[in-house]
């Protein structure tokens, strides 16, 4: 099973990082307001970064790395489209 680490840009221009094994379903849940409290209050959201990981453990590690970054570093990640 493939896992994905992703970054969303919320309506208030903040960034949200998460992981999932079904990106389409998770993105729909974020926009429906059923995925997380953070994005529920800041929707709609737009997908700006996707990185495939080998397994859940690798995805969790990558998520923690990204969450520790400053906003400018997140925006400088290869493939971020803002």
C-alpha positions in Angstrom: 0.0 0.0 0.0 1.4 3.4 -1.0 1.3 6.3 1.4 1.4 10.0 0.5 2.6 13.0 2.4 0.8 16.2 1.3 0.6 19.9 1.9 -2.7 21.9 1.5 -3.1 25.6 1.2 -6.1 26.7 3.2 -8.5 29.6 2.3 -6.7 31.8 4.9 -3.4 31.1 3.1 -2.0 28.8 5.9 -0.4 25.5 5.1 -1.5 22.1 6.4 0.6 19.0 6.2 -0.8 15.4 6.5 -0.5 11.8 5.3 -2.9 9.4 3.7 -3.1 6.2 1.7 -6.0 7.6 -0.5 -5.3 11.1 -1.5 -8.5 11.8 -3.5 -10.7 10.6 -0.6 -8.7 12.6 2.0 -8.8 15.8 -0.1 -12.6 15.4 -0.5 -12.9 14.9 3.2 -10.9 18.1 3.9 -13.1 20.1 1.6 -16.2 18.6 3.1 -15.1 19.6 6.6 -14.9 16.0 7.9 -11.1 15.4 7.9 -9.5 17.6 10.5 -10.5 20.5 12.8 -7.8 22.7 11.4 -9.0 22.5 7.8 -12.7 22.4 8.8 -12.3 26.0 10.0 -10.1 27.1 7.1 -11.7 25.5 4.0 -11.8 25.2 1.1 -8.3 23.8 0.7 -6.1 23.4 -2.4 -3.5 20.7 -2.8 0.0 22.2 -3.4 2.5 19.4 -2.7 2.5 15.6 -2.9 5.3 13.2 -2.1 5.0 9.4 -2.3 6.4 7.3 0.5 7.2 3.6 0.7 5.1 2.9 3.8 3.2 4.6 6.7 6.4 4.9 8.8 8.2 6.8 6.1 5.2 9.0 5.5 4.9 9.8 9.3 8.7 10.7 9.4 8.4 12.9 6.4 5.3 14.6 7.8 7.1 15.4 11.0 10.1 16.8 9.0 7.8 19.1 7.0 5.8 20.2 10.0 9.0 21.4 11.7 10.0 23.6 8.7 9.3 27.3 8.5 6.7 28.4 6.0 9.4 29.6 3.6 11.1 26.2 3.6 7.8 24.5 2.9 7.2 26.8 0.0 10.7 26.1 -1.3 10.2 22.3 -1.5 10.5 20.9 -5.0 7.1 20.7 -6.7 5.2 23.1 -4.4 2.7 25.0 -6.5 1.3 28.0 -4.8 
